[in-house]
Amino acid sequence: MLPSVDGLSVDCSSGAPGELVAEARQTHCPVTISEHGKPVAALINIDDLGDLEDRAALAAHLADKAARRSGVSLDELDAALDRIDAETLP
C-alpha cells in the first residue's frame, strides 16, 4: 500500500488489490478485508460512501426532530449536503 494524504491508498497496478477495488467499484457490494480471519476494513464504491454519509446526516436530523431537539432544518441539511457534494465531486 502507498501512503496518501488522507490515509492509505491501494496501488491498483499490483494485481489483487486492484481487482478488489474493481470489484467494489463495479458491483457496489462492499469488499471485506480480513486479518487473521477477522474483518478489519472494507472497500466500498465512492458513490456508495456518499450515499451512506447522506443517510447518516438524514438519520441524525430525524433523530433530533424525534427528540424535539433543535437541529438544522431539512432545507439546511439538503443545502449542506449539496455543498459537500460540490466540494468533493470533480
N, C-alpha and C positions, 0 to 999 in steps of 0.2 A: 504494500500500500504506500501511496505517496502522500506526504503531508500537504495540506492545503490551508488556506486562510481560515476556513471555518470548520476545521476538524480533519477528517481523513477522507481521501478520495480513493476510488478503485482505479487502477491502471487498466483500462479497457483493452489495451493491446496485448495483455498477457493471458489470453485464453479463458480459463474457467471464470475468473472474476467478471470479465466482460460478458460471458454467457449469462451469469446471474443477473447482471444489470439489464441485459436484453430481455431476459425472462420477465423481470418486474415491469419493465417499460412496456412490453408488448401485451402481456396478459392482464395487467392491472391487478395481479394477485401478489401479495407480499411474499418475498423470499426470505425465509428464516435462516439465520446463520447461527450455528451451534458451536460450542466449545466444550469438549469433554461430554458431549451428549446433551448439553443444556442450552436452550436458546439464549443468545446474548445480544442479538441485534436483528434488525430486519431491513431489507431493501424494499422500498415502495416507489411506485411511479410518482414523479414530482407533482403531476396534476392531482393525484390522489392525496398527496400530502396537503396541498392547498385546500382540497375539499374537507379533509379532516380538521384543518385549522379553522375553516369557516364554520363547520358544525360545532366545534368546541366553543367558539365565540358565541354562536347562537344558543347553545345549551347554557352557557354562563348567563346570557341575557335572560333566558326564560326562567332560570333558577332564581335570579334576582327578582324578576317580576312575580314569581310564585311566592317568594318570601317577603314580598312587598318592600323590598329594598330599593333605594333609588339607584338605578343603574342608568346606562345610556338608553336612549330611545332606540327603537328598531331602525328608524331612519338614520340615526347617528351611527349605529352598528353597521348598516349597509354602506354608508359613506366611508367609514374607516376600513372596511374590507375592500372596497373599491380602491382606496388609496394604497393599501398594501399590495393589491394585485398590480397596480400601475407601477409601483416601485420595484417589484420582483420580476415582472414579465419583460422580456427583451423588447 
